[in-house]
């Protein structure tokens, strides 16, 4: 294991030399005789641990600590103090110092403390590196979105990300709202802080409030100790509230208070807790309708809807499909641990023509399934789910019908060809769905009401009379 890099800062030569001798077998030691010399050394190289004297001529230890804490990466600082300045050392710890030791030093205690500080510094550097890596993953250049609708989304994100304002993401399920939330966070001044995500629909109402705001010991059965909630965990960072439309009215009221005042109380608590958190919310529900039926508070909606970003469904950004397919083929092959594969032309054509009712999430899952189950070197139509093949068959027959109409008649109008195409598509879908109009509409990527309108217009009669009611 690489030895930690330690900077010793003290104005007494004897102290500096003593610490060098104590540490030389376990660390790479650099010496500095003043606060100014320490700051100059920090500018030139990275240190894991700094042993910093409190009382020095010129810049004292607290001044140096404050300037060091403003740097990235931040080394762990151990304050060196005489017994009479212990209170000052405690102040330094509140300002961000790792710990303190008193003069004269206990060698074993000092070595143990330096070792612990070095381990903590290594962990912090690893976390910083991981955050930078994740931030790069969600950079605008890496978010796949060349379609006009997605370009408009990314343009809005680039303008709102540096601000503190609340963001509301709307769109169908699976359109990538969490990806956009991460892009907002990692392009904001809060990127070094935590990003905490919670799905409001994934837990019962009785548990959601405790998860968001924490609880005090004895607040309810099994509350044996105080528990911090997600808002406290997200302090100085971002909280992403997915499926906000599923939140119950009681929790909505508490969320509104956080947005208005930056404070809340834990479940079973009396003291207000103050947090600095940016809120990004997302929903696939129509919140206007939810306000009308009373399930969503209008005052909360207007607090959340400061900047609203509507994500387009995948069927409206088909030019992004080839790039998304390549991306997920590479990503999922790496995650599964197999050699990267590609779709043949026939399978690719099926993917490009499919309506993708489940949007990007459905595409991701289908590609992962194909890679996991495929036995060949190339992915074929046989590796795709049956639903996609069922959707492809009507298209092939419809294309043939249109081709026949075009070949056999030179007098047919464009509207006649379109009608013939729709008749073939709807008839095949009804047959595959056993004349269940709801399932047929899902296969065609439309609603039952629109399907019924088309059937009446084109004179298509369903064999299932119950579906016509």
C-alpha positions as CSV (number, residue, x, y, z in Angstrom):
1,X,0.0,0.0,0.0
2,X,1.3,3.5,-0.9
3,X,2.4,5.5,2.1
4,X,0.3,8.6,3.0
5,X,1.7,12.0,2.2
6,X,1.9,14.1,5.4
7,X,2.6,17.8,5.8
8,X,3.9,18.9,9.2
9,X,3.3,22.6,10.0
10,X,4.9,24.1,13.1
11,X,7.1,27.2,13.9
12,X,9.3,25.2,16.3
13,X,12.2,23.4,14.5
14,X,12.5,20.8,17.3
15,X,8.8,19.8,17.0
16,X,9.0,19.5,13.2
17,X,12.1,17.3,13.4
18,X,10.5,15.1,16.2
19,X,7.4,14.5,14.1
20,X,9.5,13.8,11.0
21,X,11.4,11.1,12.9
22,X,8.2,9.6,14.3
23,X,6.5,9.4,10.9
24,X,9.3,8.7,8.5
25,X,8.9,4.9,8.5
26,X,5.1,5.1,7.8
27,X,4.6,8.3,5.7
28,X,6.2,10.6,3.1
29,X,6.8,13.7,5.3
30,X,7.1,17.3,4.2
31,X,7.9,20.1,6.7
32,X,6.7,23.7,6.8
33,X,7.7,26.4,9.3
34,X,4.7,28.7,9.0
35,X,1.2,29.1,7.7
36,X,2.3,30.8,4.5
37,X,4.8,28.0,3.9
38,X,2.0,25.5,4.4
39,X,-0.3,27.1,1.9
40,X,2.6,27.3,-0.6
41,X,3.2,23.5,-0.1
42,X,-0.5,22.7,-0.6
43,X,-0.4,24.6,-3.9
44,X,2.4,22.5,-5.2
45,X,1.3,19.0,-4.2
46,X,-1.5,16.9,-2.7
47,X,-1.4,15.8,0.9
48,X,-3.5,13.2,2.6
49,X,-2.9,14.4,6.2
50,X,-1.7,17.8,7.6
51,X,-0.4,18.1,11.2
52,X,-1.1,21.8,11.9
53,X,0.0,23.8,14.9
54,X,-2.6,26.3,16.2
55,X,-0.3,29.0,17.6
56,X,2.1,30.4,15.0
57,X,3.4,33.9,14.1
58,X,1.5,35.4,11.1
59,X,-1.2,33.1,9.9
60,X,-2.3,30.9,12.8
61,X,-3.7,27.4,12.5
62,X,-7.3,28.4,12.3
63,X,-6.7,30.7,9.4
64,X,-4.7,28.0,7.6
65,X,-7.4,25.4,8.3
66,X,-10.1,27.7,6.8
67,X,-8.1,28.2,3.6
68,X,-7.2,24.5,3.3
69,X,-10.9,23.5,3.7
70,X,-11.8,25.6,0.6
71,X,-9.6,23.4,-1.5
72,X,-10.4,20.2,-3.5
73,X,-9.3,17.5,-2.7
74,X,-9.5,18.3,1.0
75,X,-6.8,16.7,3.2
76,X,-7.5,15.6,6.7
77,X,-6.1,18.1,9.2
78,X,-5.0,17.2,12.7
79,X,-4.5,20.2,15.0
80,X,-1.4,20.4,17.2
81,X,-2.1,22.1,20.5
82,X,-0.8,22.8,24.0
83,X,-3.1,21.9,26.9
84,X,-4.0,25.6,27.4
85,X,-5.4,25.9,23.8
86,X,-7.6,22.7,23.8
87,X,-10.7,24.9,23.6
88,X,-9.3,26.4,20.4
89,X,-8.7,22.9,19.0
90,X,-12.3,22.0,19.7
91,X,-13.3,25.1,17.7
92,X,-11.0,23.9,14.9
93,X,-12.8,20.5,14.8
94,X,-16.1,22.3,14.5
95,X,-14.6,24.1,11.5
96,X,-13.7,20.8,9.8
97,X,-10.5,19.5,11.5
98,X,-10.3,15.7,11.7
99,X,-9.0,15.7,15.3
100,X,-6.3,17.2,17.6
101,X,-3.4,16.0,19.7
102,X,-1.8,17.8,22.7
103,X,1.9,18.5,23.2
104,X,3.9,16.6,24.4
105,X,2.8,13.8,22.0
106,X,2.0,10.2,22.9
107,X,3.7,8.5,20.0
108,X,1.4,5.5,19.7
109,X,-1.7,7.8,19.9
110,X,-0.2,10.1,17.2
111,X,0.6,7.2,14.9
112,X,-2.9,5.7,15.3
113,X,-4.5,9.1,14.6
114,X,-2.4,9.7,11.5
115,X,-3.3,6.2,10.2
116,X,-7.0,6.8,10.7
117,X,-6.8,10.3,9.1
118,X,-5.0,8.8,6.1
119,X,-7.7,6.1,5.7
120,X,-10.4,8.8,5.9
121,X,-8.6,10.9,3.3
122,X,-8.3,8.0,0.9
123,X,-12.1,7.3,1.3
124,X,-12.9,10.9,0.6
125,X,-10.7,11.0,-2.5
126,X,-12.4,7.8,-3.8
127,X,-15.9,9.3,-3.2
128,X,-14.8,12.5,-5.0
129,X,-13.5,10.5,-8.0
130,X,-16.7,8.5,-8.2
131,X,-18.8,11.6,-8.1
132,X,-16.7,13.1,-10.9
133,X,-17.1,9.9,-12.9
134,X,-20.9,9.9,-12.4
135,X,-21.0,13.6,-13.3
136,X,-19.2,13.0,-16.5
137,X,-21.7,10.2,-17.3
138,X,-24.5,12.6,-17.1
139,X,-22.8,15.5,-18.9
140,X,-24.9,17.0,-21.7
141,X,-22.6,15.4,-24.3
142,X,-23.4,12.0,-23.0
143,X,-27.2,12.3,-22.8
144,X,-28.5,10.8,-26.0
145,X,-30.9,13.3,-27.4
146,X,-30.5,14.7,-31.0
147,X,-34.2,14.9,-31.6
148,X,-35.7,18.4,-31.5
149,X,-37.8,17.6,-28.5
150,X,-34.8,16.3,-26.5
151,X,-32.6,19.2,-27.6
152,X,-35.2,21.6,-26.2
153,X,-35.1,19.6,-22.9
154,X,-31.3,19.8,-22.7
155,X,-31.4,23.5,-23.5
156,X,-33.7,24.2,-20.6
157,X,-31.7,21.9,-18.3
158,X,-28.4,23.8,-19.2
159,X,-30.1,27.1,-18.2
160,X,-31.8,26.0,-15.0
161,X,-29.1,23.6,-13.6
162,X,-26.8,26.4,-12.1
163,X,-29.8,28.0,-10.3
164,X,-31.4,27.0,-7.0
165,X,-34.9,26.9,-8.4
166,X,-37.2,23.9,-8.1
167,X,-37.8,21.7,-11.2
168,X,-40.8,19.6,-12.2
169,X,-40.2,16.9,-14.7
170,X,-43.3,15.5,-16.5
171,X,-43.8,12.8,-19.1
172,X,-44.8,9.2,-19.7
173,X,-43.3,6.4,-17.6
174,X,-39.9,5.4,-18.8
175,X,-39.0,8.6,-20.7
176,X,-35.8,9.2,-18.6
177,X,-36.9,11.6,-16.0
178,X,-34.4,10.3,-13.5
179,X,-31.6,10.7,-16.0
180,X,-32.5,14.4,-16.5
181,X,-32.8,14.9,-12.7
182,X,-29.2,13.6,-12.4
183,X,-28.1,15.9,-15.3
184,X,-29.6,18.9,-13.4
185,X,-27.8,17.9,-10.2
186,X,-24.4,17.2,-11.7
187,X,-24.4,20.5,-13.6
188,X,-25.2,22.5,-10.6
189,X,-23.1,24.0,-7.8
190,X,-24.4,21.2,-5.6
191,X,-22.7,18.5,-7.7
192,X,-20.2,17.7,-4.9
193,X,-23.1,17.2,-2.5
194,X,-25.5,14.2,-2.2
195,X,-28.2,13.3,-4.7
196,X,-30.9,11.4,-2.9
197,X,-33.7,9.8,-4.9
198,X,-36.9,8.4,-3.5
199,X,-39.9,6.9,-5.4
200,X,-43.0,8.2,-3.7
201,X,-45.1,5.4,-5.2
202,X,-42.9,2.6,-3.9
203,X,-43.8,2.7,-0.2
204,X,-47.1,3.0,1.8
205,X,-48.3,6.4,3.0
206,X,-47.6,5.6,6.6
207,X,-43.9,5.0,5.8
208,X,-43.3,7.8,3.3
209,X,-43.4,10.7,5.8
210,X,-40.9,8.9,8.1
211,X,-38.6,8.1,5.1
212,X,-38.6,11.7,3.9
213,X,-38.4,13.6,7.2
214,X,-37.1,11.0,9.7
215,X,-38.5,10.2,13.1
216,X,-37.7,10.5,16.8
217,X,-37.3,7.5,19.2
218,X,-40.7,6.3,20.3
219,X,-42.6,8.1,17.6
220,X,-44.4,4.8,16.7
221,X,-44.1,1.1,17.2
222,X,-40.5,-0.2,16.4
223,X,-39.1,3.4,16.5
224,X,-36.4,2.4,18.9
225,X,-34.0,5.2,17.9
226,X,-33.9,8.5,16.1
227,X,-33.7,8.1,12.3
228,X,-32.7,10.8,9.9
229,X,-34.8,11.2,6.8
230,X,-33.9,11.7,3.2
231,X,-34.2,15.5,3.4
232,X,-31.5,15.6,6.1
233,X,-29.3,13.2,4.1
234,X,-29.7,15.5,1.1
235,X,-28.5,18.6,3.0
236,X,-26.5,20.9,0.7
237,X,-27.4,18.6,-2.2
238,X,-30.5,17.6,-4.2
239,X,-33.5,15.4,-3.5
240,X,-35.3,13.8,-6.4
241,X,-38.9,13.0,-5.6
242,X,-40.1,10.6,-8.3
243,X,-43.8,9.9,-8.8
244,X,-44.7,13.0,-6.7
245,X,-48.3,12.6,-7.8
246,X,-48.7,9.5,-5.6
247,X,-47.9,11.4,-2.4
248,X,-50.7,11.5,0.2
249,X,-52.1,14.9,1.2
250,X,-50.6,14.9,4.7
251,X,-47.1,14.5,3.4
252,X,-47.8,17.0,0.7
253,X,-48.5,19.6,3.4
254,X,-45.1,18.9,5.1
255,X,-43.3,19.0,1.8
256,X,-44.9,22.4,1.1
257,X,-43.5,23.7,4.4
258,X,-40.0,22.6,3.4
259,X,-40.3,24.4,0.1
260,X,-41.6,27.6,1.7
261,X,-39.4,27.7,4.9
262,X,-36.6,25.2,4.5
263,X,-37.7,23.6,7.8
264,X,-39.7,20.5,9.0
265,X,-40.1,18.4,12.1
266,X,-39.3,14.7,12.3
267,X,-42.3,12.4,13.0
268,X,-42.9,12.5,16.7
269,X,-40.6,15.5,17.1
270,X,-41.2,19.1,18.3
271,X,-38.0,20.9,17.3
272,X,-37.8,22.3,13.7
273,X,-34.9,21.0,11.5
274,X,-33.4,23.3,8.9
275,X,-32.1,22.0,5.7
276,X,-30.6,23.4,2.5
277,X,-31.9,21.1,-0.3
278,X,-32.9,21.6,-3.9
279,X,-36.0,19.7,-4.9
280,X,-36.5,18.1,-8.3
281,X,-39.9,16.3,-8.6
282,X,-41.2,14.1,-11.4
283,X,-44.5,12.6,-12.3
284,X,-46.3,10.8,-15.2
285,X,-49.7,11.8,-13.9
286,X,-51.8,14.8,-15.0
287,X,-51.4,17.0,-12.0
288,X,-54.0,19.4,-13.3
289,X,-56.6,16.6,-13.2
290,X,-55.3,15.6,-9.8
291,X,-55.8,19.1,-8.5
292,X,-59.4,19.1,-9.8
293,X,-60.2,15.8,-8.1
294,X,-58.6,17.0,-4.8
295,X,-55.8,14.5,-4.6
296,X,-53.0,17.0,-5.2
297,X,-52.7,20.4,-3.4
298,X,-52.7,23.4,-5.8
299,X,-50.4,25.4,-3.5
300,X,-47.8,22.6,-3.6
301,X,-48.2,22.3,-7.4
302,X,-47.4,26.0,-7.9
303,X,-44.4,25.7,-5.6
304,X,-43.1,22.7,-7.6
305,X,-44.0,24.0,-11.0
306,X,-41.4,26.8,-11.1
307,X,-39.6,25.3,-14.1
308,X,-41.5,22.5,-15.8
309,X,-39.7,20.2,-18.3
310,X,-41.8,17.9,-20.4
311,X,-39.9,14.9,-21.7
312,X,-41.1,13.6,-25.1
313,X,-42.0,9.9,-25.5
314,X,-39.6,7.7,-27.5
315,X,-42.1,7.4,-30.4
316,X,-41.6,11.2,-30.9
317,X,-37.8,11.0,-31.0
318,X,-37.2,8.1,-33.4
319,X,-34.0,9.7,-34.7
320,X,-32.5,8.9,-31.3
321,X,-33.3,5.2,-31.6
322,X,-30.1,4.0,-33.4
323,X,-27.9,5.8,-30.9
324,X,-29.9,4.5,-27.9
325,X,-29.7,0.9,-29.3
326,X,-25.9,1.1,-29.7
327,X,-25.6,2.7,-26.2
328,X,-27.6,0.0,-24.4
329,X,-26.0,-2.8,-26.4
330,X,-22.6,-1.6,-25.1
331,X,-23.7,-0.8,-21.6
332,X,-25.7,-4.0,-21.0
333,X,-23.0,-6.3,-22.4
334,X,-20.5,-4.8,-20.0
335,X,-22.9,-5.1,-17.1
336,X,-23.8,-8.7,-17.8
337,X,-20.2,-9.6,-18.5
338,X,-20.5,-10.8,-22.1
339,X,-18.9,-9.9,-25.5
340,X,-20.7,-7.0,-27.1
341,X,-23.2,-8.1,-29.9
342,X,-25.2,-6.3,-32.5
343,X,-28.7,-6.8,-34.0
344,X,-29.0,-8.0,-37.6
345,X,-30.8,-5.8,-40.1
346,X,-34.2,-7.5,-39.7
347,X,-34.2,-7.2,-35.9
348,X,-33.0,-3.6,-36.2
349,X,-35.9,-2.8,-38.6
350,X,-38.3,-4.2,-36.0
351,X,-36.8,-2.1,-33.2
352,X,-37.0,1.1,-35.3
353,X,-40.6,0.5,-36.3
354,X,-41.9,-0.4,-32.9
355,X,-44.1,2.2,-31.1
356,X,-42.3,1.8,-27.7
357,X,-45.2,2.3,-25.3
358,X,-42.8,1.8,-22.4
359,X,-40.4,4.3,-23.8
360,X,-36.6,4.2,-23.1
361,X,-37.0,1.9,-20.1
362,X,-38.7,-0.7,-22.3
363,X,-36.0,-0.4,-24.9
364,X,-33.3,-0.9,-22.2
365,X,-35.0,-4.0,-20.8
366,X,-35.6,-5.6,-24.2
367,X,-32.0,-5.2,-25.1
368,X,-30.8,-6.6,-21.8
369,X,-33.1,-9.6,-22.3
370,X,-31.9,-10.2,-25.8
371,X,-28.3,-10.1,-24.7
372,X,-28.9,-12.4,-21.7
373,X,-30.8,-15.1,-23.7
374,X,-29.1,-15.0,-27.1
375,X,-26.9,-18.0,-28.0
376,X,-25.5,-16.6,-31.3
377,X,-22.9,-14.0,-32.1
378,X,-25.6,-11.8,-33.6
379,X,-29.0,-10.8,-32.2
380,X,-31.9,-11.7,-34.5
381,X,-35.7,-11.2,-34.4
382,X,-35.9,-14.6,-32.6
383,X,-34.2,-12.9,-29.6
384,X,-36.9,-10.2,-29.3
385,X,-40.1,-10.7,-27.3
386,X,-43.1,-12.1,-29.0
387,X,-45.0,-8.7,-28.6
388,X,-42.5,-7.1,-31.0
389,X,-42.9,-9.8,-33.6
390,X,-46.7,-9.5,-33.2
391,X,-46.5,-5.8,-33.9
392,X,-44.2,-6.4,-36.9
393,X,-46.6,-8.9,-38.7
394,X,-49.4,-6.4,-39.3
395,X,-46.8,-3.9,-40.6
396,X,-45.5,-6.3,-43.1
397,X,-49.0,-7.3,-44.3
398,X,-50.0,-3.7,-44.4
399,X,-47.0,-2.7,-46.5
400,X,-47.8,-5.5,-48.9
401,X,-51.4,-4.3,-49.1
402,X,-50.3,-0.8,-49.9
403,X,-47.8,-2.1,-52.4
404,X,-50.5,-4.1,-54.1
405,X,-52.9,-1.1,-54.2
406,X,-50.2,1.0,-55.7
407,X,-49.3,-1.6,-58.3
408,X,-52.8,-2.7,-59.3
409,X,-54.3,0.7,-59.6
410,X,-52.9,3.9,-61.0
411,X,-56.1,5.8,-60.2
412,X,-56.2,5.2,-56.4
413,X,-55.8,8.2,-54.2
414,X,-53.4,8.7,-51.3
415,X,-56.3,8.7,-48.8
416,X,-57.5,5.3,-50.2
417,X,-54.0,3.9,-49.6
418,X,-53.9,5.3,-46.1
419,X,-57.3,3.9,-45.3
420,X,-56.2,0.5,-46.6
421,X,-53.1,0.6,-44.4
422,X,-55.2,1.5,-41.3
423,X,-57.8,-1.3,-42.0
424,X,-55.0,-3.9,-42.3
425,X,-53.3,-2.7,-39.2
426,X,-56.4,-2.6,-37.1
427,X,-57.8,-5.9,-38.4
428,X,-54.6,-7.7,-37.7
429,X,-54.3,-6.2,-34.2
430,X,-57.9,-7.2,-33.4
431,X,-57.2,-10.7,-34.5
432,X,-54.1,-11.0,-32.5
433,X,-55.9,-9.6,-29.4
434,X,-58.8,-12.0,-29.8
435,X,-61.0,-8.9,-30.6
436,X,-60.3,-7.3,-27.3
437,X,-60.2,-3.6,-28.3
438,X,-58.2,-2.5,-25.2
439,X,-55.4,-4.9,-26.0
440,X,-55.5,-4.2,-29.7
441,X,-55.2,-0.4,-28.9
442,X,-52.1,-1.1,-26.7
443,X,-50.5,-3.1,-29.6
444,X,-51.1,-0.2,-32.0
445,X,-49.7,2.3,-29.5
446,X,-53.0,4.2,-29.2
447,X,-56.1,4.5,-26.9
448,X,-59.3,2.4,-27.1
449,X,-61.3,5.5,-27.8
450,X,-59.2,6.5,-30.8
451,X,-59.3,2.9,-32.0
452,X,-63.1,2.8,-31.7
453,X,-63.3,6.1,-33.7
454,X,-61.1,4.6,-36.5
455,X,-63.2,1.4,-36.6
456,X,-66.4,3.3,-37.0
457,X,-64.9,5.6,-39.6
458,X,-63.5,2.7,-41.6
459,X,-66.5,0.4,-41.2
460,X,-64.6,-2.3,-39.2
461,X,-67.0,-4.4,-37.1
462,X,-65.7,-6.2,-34.0
463,X,-66.8,-9.8,-33.4
464,X,-67.0,-9.1,-29.7
465,X,-70.2,-7.2,-29.1
466,X,-69.3,-6.3,-25.6
467,X,-66.3,-4.3,-26.9
468,X,-68.7,-2.1,-28.8
469,X,-70.6,-0.9,-25.7
